[in-house]
Amino acid sequence: MNLPSSSRQRIHVVSLQVPFPPDYGGVIDIYYKLKALKDAGYEIWLHTFQYRRDQAEELKEITAKVFYYPRHRSAIQQLSLFPYIVSSRRSTKLLDDLLLDDAPILFEGLHCCAFLSDKRLQNRLKLVRMHNIEHEYYKGLSNKTSGWKKLYYKLESLKLKKYEKILLHADAILAITENDRYYFSSKYPQIPVMLLPAFHAHTTVAPIGSKENYILYHGNLSVEENIEAAEYLLQYVVPLTHGISWIFAGKNPSKKLMRQIEQIPDAQLIANPSERQMNELIKKAAANILITFQPTGLKLKLLNALFCGGHCIVNHQMLVGTGLDNACTIADTPQNMAYSIETALNEPFDQSKRAERIQVLEQYNNEKNIHILSLFIEKQINKK
């Protein structure tokens, strides 16, 4: 769905990290949003902070220009009054590059908003994509850790809560869930807030294929939120599902989690699977189970499971603000999760369930949502 010729234009996108490969939540949304913008006729100038990842030639396929900046990760940045995720991404070269023309700017997260309030950008159309209510996310991380990490997350949460007011300098906020949209609309009523669901790799729900008798939990297994979920399943749910095979799969599992899985005969760990291997695991599982105790943002792994897999068992917190309740089986206690697993093993995911899921997932249609964003940008430009 291309833009009208009169509306074809350049857009700057400031990314918090190199968005390739698109292999975890935040960069999945960024990469596939870039791809959708390109397909809609935009000329994209991508500005991205580089750390822990190489420069990616693949980004040249969907962008006109790519600018890379180092992230300043020295300990002194921790002493800043600004949040570390912001101060470590402050680059004067970025501001110089944004000033090369007068095209609209899309900032990906508070992380990239160091120059949002700069007077030299006051006449530019500035959009901020919010992947989370960041101070709530960091507060949740603080509650789940101890020692210096707990202190860091707590201080970062306080700084982010104060810093969030920089959004008053945005021309629009793009929220990723309905709950987030409500929060930002209530907090900043003078700023337009648009619900823009997460972008992803899928165009339709996968055809129904043969399933195997295992239950899958997947995620980045080095992240506190996912470690907590995996440990909960191992301690409280797996013991209630005697004789049922479990697979835990994901990136960089902690040594503690590895030991816990090794001690359970019915559980198996697959560490650092390839994207293809992970998709096969999701597709062939009798059921995917995804739980969280931190209801912030949208979990992209949930979308992946719904598009690629069959039965999907989740707790309520996994669904907050997503509109995906009717595509999942909801279970909030170990007993209910175990019962839902038994049911999934005995009731195949059939064509009627697939048809219902397709209908629910229409709200996450990339092409439709980028068209809505394009019209929104055009409307905001006309106001300027």
C-alpha positions in Angstrom: 0.0 0.0 0.0 2.1 2.9 -1.3 1.8 6.6 -0.3 0.2 9.0 -2.8 3.0 10.5 -4.9 2.4 13.9 -3.2 3.0 12.3 0.2 6.2 10.4 -0.6 8.8 11.7 1.8 11.9 11.1 3.8 11.8 10.1 7.5 14.5 9.9 10.1 14.3 7.0 12.5 16.5 7.0 15.6 17.0 3.4 16.9 18.2 2.5 20.3 20.3 -0.4 18.9 21.3 -1.9 15.5 17.9 -3.4 14.5 19.4 -6.4 12.7 19.1 -9.3 13.2 15.6 -8.8 14.5 15.9 -11.4 17.2 14.4 -9.8 20.4 11.4 -7.7 21.3 12.4 -4.1 20.8 14.5 -4.5 17.6 11.8 -6.8 16.1 9.3 -4.0 16.3 11.9 -1.5 14.9 13.1 -3.6 12.0 9.7 -4.6 10.7 8.4 -1.0 11.1 11.3 0.1 9.0 10.5 -2.5 6.4 6.8 -1.5 6.4 7.8 2.2 6.0 10.0 1.3 3.0 7.2 -0.8 1.4 4.8 2.2 1.9 7.1 4.4 -0.1 9.2 6.2 2.5 12.9 7.1 2.1 14.4 6.1 5.5 17.5 7.7 7.1 18.3 5.3 9.9 20.3 6.6 12.9 21.4 3.8 15.2 23.5 3.2 18.3 26.0 0.4 17.9 27.0 -1.8 20.8 27.2 -5.6 21.2 26.3 -5.8 17.5 28.1 -5.4 14.2 27.1 -2.9 11.5 24.5 -4.7 9.3 24.7 -4.6 5.5 21.2 -6.0 5.4 19.8 -2.6 6.6 20.8 -1.0 3.3 18.1 -3.1 1.7 15.3 -1.1 3.5 17.0 2.2 4.2 18.5 5.0 2.0 21.2 5.8 4.6 22.4 4.3 7.8 24.3 6.4 10.4 26.1 4.6 13.3 27.0 6.1 16.6 28.8 4.6 19.6 27.0 4.2 22.9 29.0 5.7 25.7 28.8 3.0 28.4 31.4 4.2 30.9 30.6 4.1 34.6 30.6 8.0 34.7 27.3 7.9 32.7 25.7 6.2 35.7 26.4 9.4 37.7 24.4 11.6 35.3 21.1 13.1 36.4 19.6 11.8 33.2 18.7 8.1 32.9 21.6 5.9 31.9 19.7 4.6 28.9 19.5 8.2 27.7 22.8 9.7 28.7 24.7 6.8 27.2 23.1 7.6 23.8 23.7 11.3 23.7 25.7 12.1 20.5 26.3 15.5 19.1 27.0 13.9 15.7 23.4 12.5 15.8 22.0 16.0 16.2 24.2 17.3 13.4 22.9 14.5 11.1 19.3 15.2 12.0 19.8 18.8 11.1 20.8 17.9 7.5 17.2 18.4 6.4 13.7 19.2 7.7 12.2 15.7 7.4 10.1 14.2 10.2 11.9 12.3 13.0 10.7 9.1 14.7 12.5 8.5 18.0 12.4 4.8 19.2 11.8 5.0 22.9 12.9 7.4 25.6 16.4 5.9 25.1 16.8 8.1 22.0 15.2 11.3 23.2 18.3 13.2 24.3 17.6 15.9 21.7 13.8 15.9 21.6 13.7 19.2 23.4 16.5 20.9 21.5 15.4 24.2 20.1 17.1 23.5 16.8 14.5 20.8 16.2 11.5 22.8 17.4 10.0 23.2 13.9 10.4 19.5 13.0 7.7 16.9 13.2 8.9 14.7 16.1 7.2 11.3 16.9 8.2 9.1 19.8 7.5 5.4 19.8 7.1 4.2 23.3 7.8 0.4 23.7 7.0 0.5 27.5 6.1 2.8 30.3 9.8 2.7 31.1 9.9 3.8 34.7 7.3 1.0 35.5 9.4 -1.5 33.6 12.5 -0.6 35.6 10.7 -0.6 38.9 9.5 -4.1 38.1 13.1 -5.1 37.4 14.2 -3.6 40.7 11.6 -5.7 42.6 13.0 -8.9 41.0 16.7 -8.4 41.7 19.1 -7.7 44.6 22.4 -6.1 45.3 23.8 -3.4 43.0 21.4 -4.4 40.2 18.5 -3.6 42.4 19.9 -0.2 43.2 20.7 0.6 39.6 17.2 -0.4 38.4 15.6 1.6 41.3 17.6 4.8 40.5 17.0 4.4 36.8 13.2 4.1 37.4 13.2 7.3 39.4 15.2 9.1 36.8 13.0 7.8 34.0 9.8 8.9 35.8 11.2 12.4 36.0 12.7 12.4 32.5 9.4 11.2 30.9 8.2 14.8 30.8 10.4 15.4 27.8 7.5 13.8 25.9 5.9 17.3 26.1 8.2 18.3 23.3 6.9 15.5 21.0 4.3 16.2 18.4 2.9 12.7 18.9 3.4 9.6 21.0 3.0 6.2 19.4 1.9 3.7 22.1 2.3 -0.1 21.7 -0.6 -1.3 23.8 -4.0 0.1 24.7 -3.0 0.3 28.4 0.0 2.4 27.4 -2.1 4.6 25.1 -4.4 5.3 28.0 -1.5 6.1 30.4 0.2 8.6 28.0 -3.1 10.2 27.0 -4.0 10.7 30.6 -0.6 12.0 31.6 0.0 14.2 28.6 -3.5 15.2 27.3 -2.0 18.1 25.2 0.0 15.6 23.1 -1.7 13.4 20.5 -1.3 9.7 21.4 -1.9 7.0 18.8 -2.1 3.3 19.4 0.3 1.6 17.0 0.5 -2.1 17.6 3.8 -4.0 17.4 5.3 -4.8 14.0 6.5 -8.3 13.4 7.7 -10.8 10.7 4.4 -12.5 9.9 1.7 -12.0 7.3 -0.7 -14.7 8.3 -1.2 -17.5 10.8 0.8 -20.6 9.9 -1.1 -23.5 8.3 -2.0 -26.3 10.7 0.7 -29.0 10.8 1.6 -32.0 12.9 2.3 -31.5 16.6 4.6 -33.3 19.0 3.9 -34.1 22.6 5.9 -31.4 24.4 5.1 -28.1 26.0 7.4 -25.1 25.1 8.4 -22.1 27.1 10.7 -19.7 25.1 12.3 -16.3 25.6 15.6 -14.6 26.3 16.7 -16.7 29.2 19.3 -14.2 30.5 16.6 -11.6 31.2 15.3 -11.5 34.8 11.6 -11.4 33.8 12.0 -14.6 31.7 14.1 -16.3 34.3 11.5 -15.7 36.9 8.8 -17.1 34.6 10.8 -20.2 33.7 11.6 -20.9 37.4 8.0 -20.5 38.3 7.0 -23.1 35.7 9.7 -25.5 36.9 8.8 -25.2 40.5 5.0 -25.0 40.4 3.7 -26.3 37.1 6.0 -29.0 35.7 5.5 -31.2 38.9 1.7 -31.2 38.2 2.2 -32.5 34.6 3.6 -36.0 35.3 5.1 -37.7 32.2 4.6 -34.6 29.9 7.8 -33.4 28.2 8.8 -29.8 28.5 11.3 -27.8 26.5 12.8 -24.5 27.6 14.4 -22.7 24.7 16.1 -19.3 24.4 19.2 -17.1 24.4 22.0 -17.3 27.0 20.4 -19.2 29.8 21.8 -18.5 33.3 23.9 -21.2 34.9 21.4 -21.4 37.7 18.5 -22.0 35.3 20.5 -24.6 33.5 21.1 -26.5 36.7 17.4 -26.4 37.6 16.3 -27.8 34.3 19.0 -30.6 34.4 17.5 -31.8 37.7 14.0 -32.4 36.2 13.7 -35.6 34.1 10.8 -34.3 32.0 12.5 -31.0 31.2 15.0 -30.2 28.4 16.9 -27.1 27.7 17.7 -25.9 24.1 20.2 -23.0 24.5 20.6 -20.4 21.8 18.5 -22.0 19.0 18.7 -20.5 15.6 15.7 -18.5 14.4 14.7 -21.4 12.2 15.0 -23.9 15.0 13.0 -21.7 17.4 10.2 -21.3 14.8 10.1 -25.1 14.4 9.9 -25.6 18.1 7.0 -23.1 18.4 5.2 -24.7 15.4 5.5 -28.3 16.6 4.7 -27.8 20.3 1.5 -29.3 21.5 1.2 -26.0 23.3 3.2 -22.9 23.9 3.1 -21.5 27.5 4.0 -17.9 28.1 3.7 -16.2 31.4 5.0 -13.0 32.9 4.8 -11.2 36.2 5.6 -7.8 34.7 2.7 -6.5 32.6 4.5 -3.8 30.7 4.6 -3.3 26.9 3.8 -6.0 24.5 5.7 -9.3 24.5 6.7 -10.0 20.9 7.3 -13.6 21.7 3.5 -13.9 22.3 2.8 -12.7 18.7 5.4 -15.1 17.4 3.7 -18.0 19.2 0.3 -17.0 18.0 1.3 -16.6 14.3 3.5 -19.7 14.2 2.1 -22.2 16.8 -1.0 -23.9 17.9 -2.5 -23.7 21.5 -1.1 -20.8 23.5 -1.5 -20.8 27.2 -0.8 -17.5 29.0 -1.6 -15.7 32.3 -3.6 -12.5 32.4 -0.5 -10.3 32.9 0.8 -11.5 29.5 -2.2 -10.0 27.8 -2.6 -6.6 29.4 -3.6 -4.1 26.8 -2.9 -6.4 23.8 -6.4 -7.3 22.7 -5.3 -10.9 22.2 -7.4 -12.5 25.0 -9.6 -14.5 22.5 -6.6 -16.0 20.8 -5.2 -17.6 23.9 -6.1 -19.9 26.8 -5.8 -18.0 30.0 -4.6 -19.7 33.2 -3.4 -17.9 36.3 -2.6 -20.6 38.8 -0.4 -23.7 38.5 -3.5 -25.9 38.7 -5.2 -24.1 35.9 -2.1 -24.1 33.8 -1.7 -27.9 34.3 -5.4 -28.4 33.4 -5.0 -26.3 30.3 -1.9 -28.3 29.2 -3.9 -31.6 29.6 -6.7 -30.1 27.5 -4.4 -28.9 24.8 -2.8 -32.3 24.5 -6.2 -33.9 24.1 -7.8 -31.3 21.8 -6.0 -30.6 18.5 -5.7 -27.0 17.3 -8.1 -27.2 14.4 -9.2 -25.0 11.4 -12.0 -23.3 13.4 -9.5 -22.2 16.1 -7.1 -21.0 13.4 -9.9 -19.0 11.7 -10.7 -17.3 15.0 -7.1 -16.5 15.6 -6.7 -15.0 12.2 -9.6 -12.6 13.0 -8.1 -11.6 16.3 -4.7 -11.0 14.9 -6.0 -8.7 12.1 -5.3 -5.7 14.5 -1.6 -6.6 14.1 -1.5 -6.3 10.3 1.7 -4.5 9.4 0.5 -3.1 6.1 -2.8 -1.8 7.6 -1.0 -0.2 10.6 1.7 1.5 8.5 -1.0 3.0 6.3 -2.7 4.4 9.4 0.6 5.8 10.6 1.3 7.3 7.2 -2.1 9.2 7.2 -1.3 10.3 10.8 2.1 11.7 9.8 0.5 13.5 6.8 -2.1 15.0 9.1 0.5 16.2 11.6 2.7 17.7 8.8 -0.3 19.7 7.6 -0.7 21.1 11.1 2.9 22.3 11.2 
